[in-house]
Amino acid sequence: MAAADEGGTCVMAIVLEAPRFAVLKAAGINRDEATKAALEAAGAAADIVLISSLIAKEVKLSDYQGLVIPGGFSYGDDIQSGVVLALEMLHMQTELEEFAFYRKRPIVGVCNGFQALVQSGLLPFGEMTIREHLKATLTANEHGRFESRWIHLKPEESVCLYIRQGETVTFPVAHGEGKFVASVSVLEELETNGQVVYRYSDTTGNPTQEYPANPNGSLHAIAGITDPTGVILGMMPHAEDFVRREHHPNWRRDSITGEPDGLAFYKQVVLYARET
């Protein structure tokens, strides 16, 4: 768009188009509207897209610059959390792999979305596969009950292309199957590769196995991981639930200042999508 300044000089103004995100929708997913609102608050355009439409190719995943798989209870979490959704995602294997590994467009799975990414094999090592060959899983919380609380996370130095190491952040969790478990060798590989993005921590930022700071007993205090390329991110905490100051239960107190951590999170994701 061109405009003239006071001296008559033509000035070119460049308006960057908002990157488009698909917010995946399937039966039982209930965080799609909140995720769409969070993406839009962070500067993206977002559409809620039925997985059935993607599988039938009525909607093209390649038309989007990012994909978020929200939380909820997809397909009633029959069998195990995220399993049926993961089986549906296998019908999109070619599109998902091209989207992430060729086009380098971000895929973020939150809570049930994280569970589906792990159950599909996209996490932790980017290998979509049948369940018998999975390298990790998210299982029942160690204390055997649903956990809904605010927790602290320490962003780690990792290969993730859009989340950077920094100060401790605060997000809520709400899940019954959030304990990340894997074999010793897989955990060592994740640590060596720098694939751990978030760890449950205490208020000072020290990773912890202590309950309730670590609400589910995840090994190595893992709350979020990426694949080896740094493009696919899965995390249990709900960043979309803290994009406004008023979302925090203590928002009236002076201790809640600055940009909400969830908004900052989604701004990082959107910025990466815009740049790529």
C-alpha positions as a Markdown table, in Angstrom:
| # | Residue | x | y | z |
|---|---|---|---|---|
| 1 | Met | 0.0 | 0.0 | 0.0 |
| 2 | Ala | 1.4 | 3.4 | -1.0 |
| 3 | Ala | 0.8 | 6.8 | 0.7 |
| 4 | Ala | 2.2 | 10.3 | 0.4 |
| 5 | Asp | 3.8 | 12.1 | 3.3 |
| 6 | Glu | 3.5 | 15.9 | 4.0 |
| 7 | Gly | 6.3 | 16.6 | 1.5 |
| 8 | Gly | 4.6 | 14.7 | -1.3 |
| 9 | Thr | 7.0 | 11.8 | -1.1 |
| 10 | Cys | 5.5 | 8.4 | -1.9 |
| 11 | Val | 5.9 | 6.2 | 1.1 |
| 12 | Met | 5.5 | 2.4 | 0.8 |
| 13 | Ala | 3.8 | 0.8 | 3.8 |
| 14 | Ile | 4.1 | -3.0 | 4.0 |
| 15 | Val | 1.3 | -4.8 | 5.8 |
| 16 | Leu | 2.1 | -8.4 | 6.8 |
| 17 | Glu | -0.7 | -10.8 | 6.3 |
| 18 | Ala | -1.6 | -12.7 | 9.4 |
| 19 | Pro | -0.5 | -16.4 | 9.2 |
| 20 | Arg | -3.4 | -18.8 | 9.1 |
| 21 | Phe | -3.8 | -21.6 | 11.6 |
| 22 | Ala | -6.0 | -24.6 | 11.6 |
| 23 | Val | -7.4 | -25.6 | 14.9 |
| 24 | Leu | -8.3 | -29.3 | 14.8 |
| 25 | Lys | -11.8 | -30.3 | 15.8 |
| 26 | Ala | -13.1 | -33.8 | 16.4 |
| 27 | Ala | -15.8 | -35.3 | 18.6 |
| 28 | Gly | -15.0 | -34.6 | 22.3 |
| 29 | Ile | -12.4 | -31.8 | 21.7 |
| 30 | Asn | -13.6 | -28.8 | 23.8 |
| 31 | Arg | -10.8 | -26.4 | 23.8 |
| 32 | Asp | -11.1 | -25.4 | 20.1 |
| 33 | Glu | -12.8 | -22.0 | 20.7 |
| 34 | Ala | -10.4 | -20.9 | 23.4 |
| 35 | Thr | -7.4 | -21.9 | 21.2 |
| 36 | Lys | -8.8 | -20.0 | 18.2 |
| 37 | Ala | -9.3 | -16.9 | 20.4 |
| 38 | Ala | -5.7 | -17.3 | 21.8 |
| 39 | Leu | -4.2 | -17.5 | 18.3 |
| 40 | Glu | -6.2 | -14.5 | 17.1 |
| 41 | Ala | -5.1 | -12.5 | 20.2 |
| 42 | Ala | -1.5 | -13.4 | 19.2 |
| 43 | Gly | -1.9 | -12.0 | 15.7 |
| 44 | Ala | -3.0 | -15.0 | 13.7 |
| 45 | Ala | -6.0 | -15.9 | 11.6 |
| 46 | Ala | -7.5 | -19.1 | 12.8 |
| 47 | Asp | -10.1 | -21.6 | 11.5 |
| 48 | Ile | -11.7 | -24.5 | 13.4 |
| 49 | Val | -11.3 | -27.4 | 11.0 |
| 50 | Leu | -12.9 | -30.8 | 11.3 |
| 51 | Ile | -10.5 | -33.7 | 11.0 |
| 52 | Ser | -13.1 | -35.4 | 8.8 |
| 53 | Ser | -12.8 | -32.5 | 6.3 |
| 54 | Leu | -9.0 | -32.9 | 6.2 |
| 55 | Ile | -9.2 | -36.6 | 5.8 |
| 56 | Ala | -11.7 | -36.2 | 2.9 |
| 57 | Lys | -9.5 | -33.5 | 1.5 |
| 58 | Glu | -12.4 | -31.0 | 1.6 |
| 59 | Val | -10.0 | -28.7 | 3.3 |
| 60 | Lys | -6.3 | -28.7 | 2.5 |
| 61 | Leu | -3.8 | -28.6 | 5.4 |
| 62 | Ser | -1.3 | -27.1 | 3.1 |
| 63 | Asp | -3.4 | -23.9 | 3.0 |
| 64 | Tyr | -2.4 | -23.2 | 6.6 |
| 65 | Gln | 0.8 | -21.9 | 8.1 |
| 66 | Gly | 0.3 | -23.7 | 11.5 |
| 67 | Leu | -1.7 | -26.4 | 13.1 |
| 68 | Val | -2.9 | -26.6 | 16.7 |
| 69 | Ile | -4.5 | -29.8 | 18.2 |
| 70 | Pro | -6.4 | -28.6 | 21.3 |
| 71 | Gly | -7.3 | -30.3 | 24.5 |
| 72 | Gly | -10.5 | -32.0 | 25.6 |
| 73 | Phe | -11.6 | -35.6 | 25.5 |
| 74 | Ser | -11.4 | -36.6 | 21.8 |
| 75 | Tyr | -13.8 | -39.5 | 21.1 |
| 76 | Gly | -14.4 | -39.9 | 24.8 |
| 77 | Asp | -10.8 | -40.9 | 25.3 |
| 78 | Asp | -11.9 | -44.5 | 24.6 |
| 79 | Ile | -9.2 | -47.1 | 24.9 |
| 80 | Gln | -6.7 | -44.4 | 26.2 |
| 81 | Ser | -6.5 | -40.7 | 26.0 |
| 82 | Gly | -5.7 | -39.5 | 22.4 |
| 83 | Val | -5.6 | -43.0 | 20.9 |
| 84 | Val | -8.7 | -42.8 | 18.6 |
| 85 | Leu | -7.7 | -39.3 | 17.4 |
| 86 | Ala | -4.2 | -40.6 | 16.7 |
| 87 | Leu | -5.7 | -43.4 | 14.6 |
| 88 | Glu | -7.6 | -40.7 | 12.6 |
| 89 | Met | -4.4 | -38.7 | 12.1 |
| 90 | Leu | -2.8 | -41.8 | 10.5 |
| 91 | His | -5.2 | -41.2 | 7.6 |
| 92 | Met | -3.4 | -37.8 | 7.1 |
| 93 | Gln | 0.2 | -39.2 | 7.5 |
| 94 | Thr | 1.5 | -37.8 | 4.2 |
| 95 | Glu | 0.0 | -34.4 | 4.7 |
| 96 | Leu | 1.2 | -34.1 | 8.3 |
| 97 | Glu | 4.7 | -35.2 | 7.5 |
| 98 | Glu | 4.9 | -32.8 | 4.6 |
| 99 | Phe | 3.5 | -30.0 | 6.6 |
| 100 | Ala | 6.0 | -30.4 | 9.5 |
| 101 | Phe | 9.1 | -31.9 | 8.0 |
| 102 | Tyr | 9.2 | -30.4 | 4.4 |
| 103 | Arg | 7.4 | -27.1 | 4.9 |
| 104 | Lys | 8.6 | -26.6 | 8.5 |
| 105 | Arg | 5.3 | -25.4 | 9.7 |
| 106 | Pro | 4.5 | -25.6 | 13.4 |
| 107 | Ile | 2.3 | -28.3 | 14.9 |
| 108 | Val | 1.3 | -27.8 | 18.5 |
| 109 | Gly | -0.6 | -30.3 | 20.6 |
| 110 | Val | -1.9 | -29.3 | 24.0 |
| 111 | Cys | -3.1 | -31.8 | 26.6 |
| 112 | Asn | -5.3 | -34.2 | 24.6 |
| 113 | Gly | -3.5 | -32.9 | 21.5 |
| 114 | Phe | -0.1 | -33.9 | 23.1 |
| 115 | Gln | -1.5 | -37.3 | 23.9 |
| 116 | Ala | -2.6 | -37.8 | 20.3 |
| 117 | Leu | 0.8 | -36.7 | 19.0 |
| 118 | Val | 2.5 | -39.2 | 21.2 |
| 119 | Gln | 0.0 | -42.0 | 20.4 |
| 120 | Ser | 0.5 | -41.3 | 16.6 |
| 121 | Gly | 4.3 | -41.5 | 16.9 |
| 122 | Leu | 4.9 | -38.0 | 15.7 |
| 123 | Leu | 6.3 | -37.4 | 19.1 |
| 124 | Pro | 8.9 | -37.9 | 20.3 |
| 125 | Phe | 10.8 | -38.9 | 17.2 |
| 126 | Gly | 8.6 | -37.9 | 14.2 |
| 127 | Glu | 7.7 | -41.5 | 13.2 |
| 128 | Met | 4.0 | -42.1 | 12.7 |
| 129 | Thr | 3.4 | -45.8 | 13.5 |
| 130 | Ile | 1.1 | -48.3 | 15.1 |
| 131 | Arg | 0.8 | -48.4 | 18.9 |
| 132 | Glu | 3.0 | -51.5 | 19.3 |
| 133 | His | 6.0 | -49.4 | 18.2 |
| 134 | Leu | 5.4 | -46.3 | 20.3 |
| 135 | Lys | 8.5 | -44.9 | 22.1 |
| 136 | Ala | 6.7 | -43.1 | 24.9 |
| 137 | Thr | 3.2 | -42.5 | 26.3 |
| 138 | Leu | 1.2 | -40.4 | 28.6 |
| 139 | Thr | -0.5 | -42.4 | 31.3 |
| 140 | Ala | -2.7 | -42.0 | 34.4 |
| 141 | Asn | -1.6 | -39.4 | 36.9 |
| 142 | Glu | 0.5 | -40.8 | 39.7 |
| 143 | His | -2.0 | -39.9 | 42.4 |
| 144 | Gly | -4.8 | -41.6 | 40.5 |
| 145 | Arg | -7.1 | -38.6 | 40.0 |
| 146 | Phe | -7.9 | -35.7 | 37.7 |
| 147 | Glu | -5.7 | -32.7 | 38.3 |
| 148 | Ser | -6.9 | -29.1 | 37.7 |
| 149 | Arg | -4.5 | -26.5 | 39.1 |
| 150 | Trp | -2.1 | -23.7 | 38.1 |
| 151 | Ile | 1.6 | -24.9 | 37.9 |
| 152 | His | 5.0 | -23.4 | 37.1 |
| 153 | Leu | 7.1 | -24.4 | 34.1 |
| 154 | Lys | 10.7 | -23.9 | 33.3 |
| 155 | Pro | 11.3 | -23.4 | 29.5 |
| 156 | Glu | 14.4 | -25.4 | 28.7 |
| 157 | Glu | 17.1 | -24.7 | 26.1 |
| 158 | Ser | 15.9 | -27.0 | 23.3 |
| 159 | Val | 15.9 | -27.6 | 19.6 |
| 160 | Cys | 12.3 | -26.2 | 19.4 |
| 161 | Leu | 12.3 | -23.6 | 16.7 |
| 162 | Tyr | 9.9 | -21.2 | 18.4 |
| 163 | Ile | 10.0 | -21.6 | 22.2 |
| 164 | Arg | 13.1 | -20.1 | 23.8 |
| 165 | Gln | 14.6 | -20.8 | 27.2 |
| 166 | Gly | 13.6 | -18.1 | 29.7 |
| 167 | Glu | 12.0 | -17.3 | 33.0 |
| 168 | Thr | 9.6 | -19.6 | 34.7 |
| 169 | Val | 6.0 | -19.4 | 33.3 |
| 170 | Thr | 2.6 | -20.2 | 34.8 |
| 171 | Phe | -0.1 | -22.1 | 33.1 |
| 172 | Pro | -3.1 | -24.2 | 34.3 |
| 173 | Val | -3.3 | -28.0 | 33.8 |
| 174 | Ala | -6.5 | -30.1 | 33.6 |
| 175 | His | -6.0 | -33.8 | 32.9 |
| 176 | Gly | -6.3 | -37.3 | 34.3 |
| 177 | Glu | -3.6 | -38.9 | 32.1 |
| 178 | Gly | -0.6 | -36.6 | 32.0 |
| 179 | Lys | 2.3 | -38.6 | 33.3 |
| 180 | Phe | 5.0 | -38.8 | 30.7 |
| 181 | Val | 6.8 | -42.1 | 30.7 |
| 182 | Ala | 9.4 | -43.7 | 28.5 |
| 183 | Ser | 12.3 | -46.2 | 28.8 |
| 184 | Val | 15.6 | -45.1 | 30.2 |
| 185 | Ser | 17.2 | -45.1 | 26.7 |
| 186 | Val | 14.4 | -43.0 | 25.2 |
| 187 | Leu | 14.6 | -40.5 | 28.1 |
| 188 | Glu | 18.4 | -40.3 | 27.6 |
| 189 | Glu | 17.9 | -39.7 | 23.9 |
| 190 | Leu | 15.4 | -36.9 | 24.5 |
| 191 | Glu | 17.8 | -35.2 | 26.9 |
| 192 | Thr | 20.8 | -35.6 | 24.6 |
| 193 | Asn | 18.9 | -34.3 | 21.6 |
| 194 | Gly | 17.6 | -31.3 | 23.5 |
| 195 | Gln | 14.0 | -32.3 | 22.9 |
| 196 | Val | 12.6 | -31.3 | 26.4 |
| 197 | Val | 10.9 | -27.9 | 26.0 |
| 198 | Tyr | 9.2 | -27.5 | 29.4 |
| 199 | Arg | 9.6 | -29.1 | 32.9 |
| 200 | Tyr | 7.4 | -28.8 | 35.9 |
| 201 | Ser | 9.2 | -26.6 | 38.4 |
| 202 | Asp | 8.9 | -25.0 | 41.8 |
| 203 | Thr | 8.4 | -21.3 | 42.1 |
| 204 | Thr | 12.1 | -20.6 | 41.7 |
| 205 | Gly | 12.3 | -22.5 | 38.4 |
| 206 | Asn | 13.9 | -25.7 | 39.7 |
| 207 | Pro | 12.5 | -28.8 | 38.0 |
| 208 | Thr | 10.8 | -31.1 | 40.5 |
| 209 | Gln | 9.2 | -34.5 | 41.0 |
| 210 | Glu | 7.3 | -33.3 | 44.1 |
| 211 | Tyr | 3.6 | -33.1 | 44.1 |
| 212 | Pro | 1.7 | -30.9 | 43.5 |
| 213 | Ala | 4.2 | -28.8 | 41.6 |
| 214 | Asn | 4.6 | -31.8 | 39.3 |
| 215 | Pro | 0.9 | -32.7 | 39.2 |
| 216 | Asn | 1.2 | -36.1 | 37.5 |
| 217 | Gly | 4.6 | -37.5 | 38.3 |
| 218 | Ser | 6.0 | -37.2 | 34.8 |
| 219 | Leu | 9.5 | -38.7 | 34.6 |
| 220 | His | 12.3 | -36.1 | 34.4 |
| 221 | Ala | 9.5 | -33.5 | 35.3 |
| 222 | Ile | 8.7 | -33.4 | 31.6 |
| 223 | Ala | 5.7 | -31.2 | 30.7 |
| 224 | Gly | 6.4 | -30.7 | 27.0 |
| 225 | Ile | 8.7 | -32.0 | 24.3 |
| 226 | Thr | 9.5 | -31.5 | 20.6 |
| 227 | Asp | 10.4 | -33.8 | 17.8 |
| 228 | Pro | 14.1 | -33.8 | 16.7 |
| 229 | Thr | 13.5 | -31.2 | 14.1 |
| 230 | Gly | 12.0 | -28.7 | 16.6 |
| 231 | Val | 8.8 | -28.2 | 14.6 |
| 232 | Ile | 6.3 | -30.3 | 16.5 |
| 233 | Leu | 5.6 | -29.4 | 20.1 |
| 234 | Gly | 3.4 | -31.3 | 22.6 |
| 235 | Met | 2.7 | -30.0 | 26.1 |
| 236 | Met | 0.2 | -30.8 | 28.8 |
| 237 | Pro | -0.5 | -27.3 | 30.3 |
| 238 | His | -3.1 | -25.1 | 28.7 |
| 239 | Ala | -1.4 | -22.0 | 27.4 |
| 240 | Glu | -4.7 | -20.9 | 25.8 |
| 241 | Asp | -6.2 | -20.4 | 29.3 |
| 242 | Phe | -3.8 | -17.6 | 30.2 |
| 243 | Val | -3.9 | -15.0 | 27.4 |
| 244 | Arg | -5.7 | -12.3 | 29.4 |
| 245 | Arg | -4.6 | -11.1 | 32.8 |
| 246 | Glu | -8.2 | -11.8 | 34.1 |
| 247 | His | -7.7 | -15.5 | 33.3 |
| 248 | His | -5.5 | -15.9 | 36.4 |
| 249 | Pro | -7.3 | -16.5 | 39.7 |
| 250 | Asn | -5.2 | -13.8 | 41.4 |
| 251 | Trp | -5.6 | -11.3 | 38.6 |
| 252 | Arg | -6.7 | -8.5 | 41.1 |
| 253 | Arg | -3.5 | -8.7 | 43.0 |
| 254 | Asp | -0.4 | -6.7 | 42.0 |
| 255 | Ser | 1.6 | -10.0 | 41.7 |
| 256 | Ile | 0.0 | -10.6 | 38.3 |
| 257 | Thr | 1.8 | -8.1 | 36.0 |
| 258 | Gly | 3.1 | -8.0 | 32.5 |
| 259 | Glu | 2.0 | -9.9 | 29.5 |
| 260 | Pro | 0.2 | -13.2 | 30.3 |
| 261 | Asp | 2.4 | -16.2 | 29.7 |
| 262 | Gly | -0.1 | -17.9 | 27.4 |
| 263 | Leu | -0.3 | -14.9 | 25.2 |
| 264 | Ala | 3.5 | -14.7 | 25.0 |
| 265 | Phe | 3.6 | -18.4 | 24.2 |
| 266 | Tyr | 1.2 | -18.1 | 21.2 |
| 267 | Lys | 3.0 | -15.0 | 20.0 |
| 268 | Gln | 6.2 | -17.0 | 19.7 |
| 269 | Val | 4.3 | -19.7 | 17.7 |
| 270 | Val | 2.6 | -17.1 | 15.4 |
| 271 | Leu | 5.9 | -15.2 | 14.9 |
| 272 | Tyr | 7.6 | -18.4 | 13.7 |
| 273 | Ala | 4.7 | -19.2 | 11.4 |
| 274 | Arg | 4.9 | -15.7 | 9.9 |
| 275 | Glu | 8.6 | -15.9 | 9.3 |
| 276 | Thr | 8.4 | -19.3 | 7.6 |
